Amino acid sequence: MAWEQGLASPNLSLCPQPKPENAITIAVSSRALFRMEEEQKIYTEQGVEAYVKYQLDHENEPFLPGAAFPFVKALEAVNAQLRELYPDSEELFDIVLMTNNHAQVGVRLINSINHYGLFIERFCMTGGNSPICYLKAYHTNLYLSSDAEKVSGAIEEGIAAATIFSPSRDLEVSEEQLRVAFDGDAVLFSDESEQIVKAHGLDMFFEHEKAHENKPLAQGPLKGFLEALGKLQKKFYSKGLRLECPIRTYLVTARSAASSGARALKTLRSWGLETDEALFLAGAPKGPLLRKIRPHIFFDDQMFHVEGAQELGTVAAHVPYGVAQKHKQRQEKQQNPNSK
């Protein structure tokens, strides 16, 4: 792939930086954007001083691409097309590197970004402190990190966030079209329906969904990100590029179309939103279907769906939201009663 060859895009430095309030801001941690397993091992085993020294000694060696790298490249490809159609518009993706690394590591990160020709101008390096408190100041629309604790903190602050995982095998993704796949409940929608399942079982869930078919579900943590994607899609549609739109969205849900699908679709309609494709699996595994879609990223609140996607080559991201997370925490506490 071209992005693996370290080829910088021409005229990259001439691209105008959008104002944060006008852009769709994607905050990405350094360990999500780049592979830093070796460096993290040094930090864990030898401490911060050895870690910083290693980074300084290797600052001219670019990091390898991480789980979020193809997603970021796809965002930049969309930006390039938007700039061609709307030269003066600031409605673009703005990528912020958000990391608790020390400033001394910044040179290696900058060198890596320049090596791959990425357009990332905004950095937030917090020197060992959590960067979560800065997310709102950066007008963050989505935060991706490999640190589950930080992601949970962002969700608690009302910011769309997910823990991103590298796939177990390589799966080539489109360089021309950004593809984003979403689970429904506890991702785009609230966890209302999952609460019914956990408390009363599937039969009661089906009855509840049928009775409330025309009542929209409350929004979930990633509804705003889908809304932002839809806003950019409409900019392409207005130029007659619906079929050639470089953004494509997918709803990939374990719901059954016949018994509970209508409420999901009607909820999106009530929000003035849609996904390009809606795939109802009725409890079947999501991994094989995602392998066909080949999204740059797939969001789900259930780790077993994330792991299933990973195994078949999809970059998957866990959204720690809703009753399923509380249920999991209770199970872990019962299994480890002495844990904090």
Beta strands, then each sheet from edge to edge (+ up, - down):
strand 1: 24-28
strand 2: 34-35
strand 3: 64-65
strand 4: 93-99
strand 5: 122-125
strand 6: 140-145
strand 7: 161-165
strand 8: 178-182
strand 9: 247-253
strand 10: 277-280
strand 11: 297-300
strand 12: 316-318
sheet 1: 5+ 4+ 1+ 6+ 7+ 12- 11- 8- 9- 10-
sheet 2: 2+ 3-
end
